Amino acid sequence: MGGLTGKKVAMTQMFKDGSVLVPVTVLEVGPCYVIQKKTEENDGYCSVQIGFEEDFSANKAATGHCSPAGLPAMKRIVEVSCDDGEVKPGEIFTAGMMFKEGDKVDVIGSSKGKGFTGVMKRHGFAGQAASHGGKAHRRPGSIGQASYPARVWKGIKMAGRSGGTGVTSQGLKVVSVDMEKNLVVVKGSVPGHRGSGIFIRHSVKGGSQVADS
């Protein structure tokens, strides 16, 4: 199984060895239900669709998609790679089945949406003169040249919508796993607000860094 889906619960802190304070993020991972299985014969590749949390306000299309597996509509559905093994629709996967203390994991989520923001907040611009007659306090300044090229180059940093994009936190260490409550506690921060959806998998690189996806 390529990974499991869930949601971010909250950030907190834990004591390590009784003296070192470690910042951690609590994730609710699973139970994930197998909604559909895709095979090499029928679909050209092997994968499974897994769902997390029942959706009580789903429409008929979402309900009908999950009903063949004998499941209600799910709030969060993801497709993950899987070997062509004995995985059947309706099967349940939990956090304790995939992760244990000491594992390195990647957590994929969406960053907090900031809305329309200026260049100082969005790109970290220093801004211009705050006094002595300056009138362009938080403005970006020049965005190009003159009669040549007579246009604005692609990729110029300007004001616009910030946040709400896919972010992957790589190489996070699993501090603890609560099998009864399906909670995975990882060291460090995870993208998104409390309650936002996440996807967790075993680390691809094994390192510790954050990458935009």
Order of alpha helices (4+ residues) and beta strands (2+ residues): beta-beta-beta-alpha-beta-alpha-beta-beta-alpha-beta-beta-alpha-beta-beta-beta-beta-beta
